[in-house]
């Protein structure tokens, strides 16, 4: 397996396609951040496959638009800064990746400005020649008021408007094994 995943292109055309695909996939997270922060729900949902699964009972971009609209009415302002994007290709039309993100959320009703660190664990798919998110799951280290020193799990899955997520670093498959094998 190469550093770009299990799929290895053979021909020059496949290699060029993978390079172009990598560039297109790497545009998705910053475009997502811009769409979220500007509250451009049309641009946001256009980044996902048309039949995107939304929760357990809904699917499609209209359902996703409604979910994001409801969710983003919680914070007044948001700022998402993405970095460290890893992409692995499963085949010519499917890939998965991990994106680090620092997010900041203004909560004027609480007189807070929350800051947090999270990762998105993504699945990408090419649909009609365009790369899209198939799935986007986030896992969080912490989220807390900017005046508070973050601690492990601070603010994760806390509060009525909190999005349920998995706790980092425990969500990593390798985390527990590393510490089980560590010398005391």
ABEGO torsion letter per residue (X at the ends): XBAAEABBBABAAAAAAAAAAAAAAAAAAAAAAAAAAAGBAAAAAAABBAABBBEAABBEAAAAAAAAAAAAAABABBBBBBBGBBBBBABAABBBBBBBBBBBBBBAAAGBBBBBBBBBBBBBBBBGGBBBBABBBBBBABBBBAABBBBBGBGBGBEAABBBBBBOAAABAAAAAAAAABBX
